[in-house]
Amino acid sequence: MKIAVVIGSTREGRQTDRLAKWIAKNIEHKADVELLDLRDYPMPFLNEAISPRYNPERKTDAETKKWLEKVAEFDGYFFVTPEYNRSTSAVLKNAIDVLAYEIEDKPVALAAHGVSGGAQAIASLRMALPGVGAITIPQALFFSEMVAKAFDDNDELKPELRDNPYGPQAQLNAVIEKLVWYTQKLQK
C-alpha cells in the first residue's frame, strides 16, 4: 500500500511542510509513504478549454504530465494545507483541478492548519475532491496549534502536545488508522 502526503503550499517561509513531514513519519509504520511537494511540480494554472475528465484527446504540458503520472502511483493520499482566506491554497486547488481520473475511487485524508484549525480549508477540499472522483475520509486533522511553535528543531511534535490524549498526536493517529482502513478496502 502506497500513500502520498502532499505538501499543499509553495510559499516562502511556509510551515505546511513541517506538518506534512510529521504526518509522513507517522504513516511510515503503516504503509509505504512518500512526500509530494508541490514545489517540485510547478504547473501552470488550469486553462484547458475542456475539463480534464471529459477530454479524451487531452494534451498536457510536461510539468502537469509529471504530476499526473506521479499521483497515479498511489493507493491513498493525505493532503496537508494551510488555510488562506477561508479556503485551501491556490496551488493545491490547481493540483486537484488538473486531475482527471488519477485519484478516482481512492481515499484522501485531510489536514489543515490555521486560526480555526484549517476547518474552512478542509471544507473547501471536501467540496472539490469528489469532482475528481476522490473519496475523502470522514476524519480529518484540524491543527489549531501554531505549527512553528508546535514542533522542535527536529520537526518532532513537542511532548506537551504529543502526550495529550486529546491533542494533535491522538487525532493524527485516528486519522491515519482510518486512512489505512479505507485504502485497504478500496485498493484495486
PEMO-V358742 format. One record per backbone hydrogen bond with DSSP energy under -1.0 kcal/mol. NH is the residue of the N-H (numbers start at 1). CO is the residue of the C=O. If there is no record, write none. Layout:
BEGIN
NH/CO  NH/CO
END
This chain:
BEGIN
3/32  4/76  5/34  6/78  7/36  8/80  14/11  19/15  20/16  21/17  22/18  23/19  24/20  25/21  26/22  27/23  28/24  30/27  31/27  32/1  34/3  36/5  38/7  40/37  41/38  43/41  54/51  58/55  65/61  66/62  67/63  68/64  69/65  70/66  71/67  72/68  73/70  74/71  75/2  76/2  77/107  78/4  79/109  80/6  81/111  83/113  84/87  87/84  93/89  94/90  95/91  96/92  97/93  98/94  99/96  104/101  105/133  106/103  108/135  109/77  111/79  112/141  113/81  114/143  117/114  122/118  123/119  124/120  125/121  126/122  127/123  128/124  129/125  131/128  132/129  133/130  134/129  135/106  137/108  141/110  143/112  144/142  149/146  150/146  151/147  152/156  155/152  158/150  161/158  162/158  163/159  167/164  171/167  172/168  173/169  174/170  175/171  176/172  177/173  178/174  179/175  180/176  181/177  182/178  183/179  184/180  185/181  186/182  187/183
END
